[in-house]
Amino acid sequence: MTFARLRVVLVAVWAVVILAAVYLVATRGDLVRDEALVLSSSSTLLAATIYLVVGCVRGFTLVPVTYLIPFGLLFLGPWVQLGLTLVGILVSSASIYYFSEHLHLAEYFERHHAQPLDRLRGLLRRIELPIVVAWSFFPFVPTDAICYVCGALEIDIRKLLLGVLVGEGITCAIYIFLGRELVSFVL
């Protein structure tokens, strides 16, 4: 299989998974909710494994991790959930970083956004870690987008992952521990 065909296959699989998930939630949201409740009352190991797998592939859909956290609140302890969430974020971020290369996003950015790309590249090369930490911490911007950009610009992956770990780690800890308190207050 040629590289171009592999890229087309990866994009097609990605699109099918996203569309299937959106369709399932839109048409059978009750089924998804019921299955989540069944999962939460079954094996904790199985539930944790599913939580981790979903966390690892979640980034390709550009769905924020904040949508995954409430499900973990149902069946995981806060420290276990935080650990699994951070592992999922790191795996997802690294996957997106490397996947962006296969999509040739750098070539797209160079063709369509050359000037802003040069400014962003210069800024990221000078102060990449603070930018990634701030971007990852700020809850209204998708962290996965900075992973795509860093992958396309070939920014050092170690700095990217450290920045994502710090920024998302703080945000997810707040969400998980505050969410845990809210759930215990309501129940």
C-alpha positions in Angstrom: 0.0 0.0 0.0 1.4 3.4 -0.9 1.8 6.2 1.5 -1.0 8.2 -0.2 -3.4 5.3 0.0 -2.6 4.7 3.7 -3.3 8.4 4.4 -6.7 8.1 2.6 -7.5 4.9 4.5 -6.6 6.5 7.9 -8.7 9.6 7.2 -11.6 7.5 6.0 -11.5 5.3 9.1 -11.2 8.4 11.3 -14.3 10.0 9.6 -16.3 6.8 9.9 -15.6 6.4 13.6 -16.5 10.1 14.2 -19.7 9.8 12.2 -20.7 6.5 13.8 -20.2 8.0 17.3 -22.2 11.1 16.5 -25.0 9.1 14.9 -25.1 6.7 17.9 -25.3 9.5 20.5 -27.8 11.5 18.4 -30.2 8.7 17.7 -29.6 6.4 20.6 -28.5 8.6 23.5 -30.6 6.6 25.9 -28.8 3.4 24.9 -25.4 5.0 25.4 -26.5 6.3 28.8 -28.0 3.0 29.9 -24.8 1.1 28.8 -22.7 3.6 30.7 -24.8 2.8 33.8 -24.5 -0.9 33.3 -20.7 -0.5 32.9 -20.4 1.5 36.0 -22.1 -1.2 38.1 -20.0 -4.1 36.5 -16.3 -4.8 36.8 -14.2 -1.8 37.8 -11.2 -3.2 35.8 -13.3 -3.5 32.7 -14.7 0.0 33.2 -11.3 1.4 33.8 -9.9 -0.3 30.7 -12.7 1.1 28.6 -12.2 4.6 30.1 -8.5 4.4 29.3 -9.1 3.2 25.7 -11.7 5.9 25.0 -9.3 8.5 26.6 -6.5 7.3 24.3 -8.5 7.6 21.0 -10.7 10.6 22.1 -8.3 13.2 20.7 -8.8 12.2 17.1 -12.4 13.4 17.3 -11.3 16.7 18.9 -13.8 16.0 21.7 -12.5 17.6 24.9 -11.5 15.3 27.7 -14.0 17.2 29.9 -16.8 15.2 28.3 -15.1 11.9 29.4 -14.5 12.9 33.0 -18.2 12.7 34.2 -18.3 9.0 33.1 -15.2 8.2 35.2 -16.8 9.9 38.2 -19.4 7.1 38.2 -17.1 4.2 38.7 -13.5 5.2 39.4 -11.8 6.6 42.5 -10.4 10.2 42.0 -6.7 9.3 41.9 -7.2 6.3 39.6 -9.4 8.4 37.3 -6.8 11.2 37.3 -4.0 8.8 36.4 -6.0 7.1 33.7 -7.1 10.4 32.3 -3.5 11.7 32.1 -2.3 8.5 30.5 -5.1 8.8 27.9 -4.2 12.4 27.3 -0.5 11.6 26.8 -1.2 8.7 24.4 -3.8 10.8 22.5 -1.5 13.8 22.3 1.4 11.7 21.0 -0.8 10.0 18.5 -2.2 13.3 17.2 1.3 14.7 17.0 2.5 11.8 14.8 -0.8 11.5 12.9 -0.5 15.1 11.8 2.7 14.1 9.9 0.8 11.5 8.0 -1.9 13.9 7.0 0.8 16.3 5.7 -0.7 19.1 7.7 2.5 21.1 7.6 2.2 21.2 3.8 -1.4 22.4 4.1 -0.4 25.1 6.6 2.5 26.2 4.4 0.3 26.6 1.4 -2.6 28.3 3.0 -1.3 30.1 6.0 2.4 30.8 5.4 2.7 34.2 7.2 0.8 33.3 10.4 2.6 29.9 10.4 6.0 31.6 10.3 5.1 33.8 13.3 3.6 30.8 15.2 6.7 28.7 14.4 9.0 31.4 15.7 7.0 31.9 18.8 6.7 28.2 19.5 10.4 27.6 18.9 11.3 30.4 21.4 8.8 29.7 24.2 7.1 26.5 23.2 6.7 25.0 26.7 4.9 28.0 28.3 2.6 28.3 25.2 1.7 24.6 25.4 1.1 24.7 29.1 -1.1 27.8 28.9 -3.0 26.4 25.8 -3.6 23.1 27.6 -4.7 24.7 30.8 -7.1 27.2 29.2 -10.5 25.3 29.1 -12.0 27.0 26.1 -9.4 25.9 23.5 -8.9 22.3 22.3 -5.6 20.9 23.5 -5.7 18.5 20.6 -5.3 21.5 18.2 -2.0 22.4 19.7 -0.9 18.8 19.3 -1.8 18.9 15.6 0.1 22.2 15.2 3.2 21.0 17.1 3.2 17.8 15.0 2.9 19.7 11.8 5.7 22.2 12.8 7.8 19.3 14.2 8.1 20.9 17.7 10.0 18.8 20.2 7.4 16.1 21.4 8.9 15.9 24.9 8.2 19.6 25.5 4.7 19.1 24.0 3.9 16.2 26.2 5.3 17.9 29.3 3.3 21.0 28.6 0.1 19.1 28.0 0.7 17.0 31.1 1.1 20.1 33.3 -1.7 22.2 31.7 -4.2 19.4 31.4 -3.1 17.8 34.6 -4.1 20.8 36.6 -7.4 21.3 34.7 -8.4 17.6 35.0 -7.4 17.4 38.7 -9.7 20.4 39.3 -12.6 18.8 37.3 -12.2 15.4 38.8 -11.9 16.4 42.5 -14.4 19.2 42.3 -16.7 16.9 40.3 -16.3 14.2 43.0 -17.3 16.7 45.7 -20.4 17.8 43.6 -21.4 14.1 43.1 -21.1 13.3 46.8 -23.0 16.5 47.7 -25.9 15.7 45.3 -26.0 12.0 46.3 
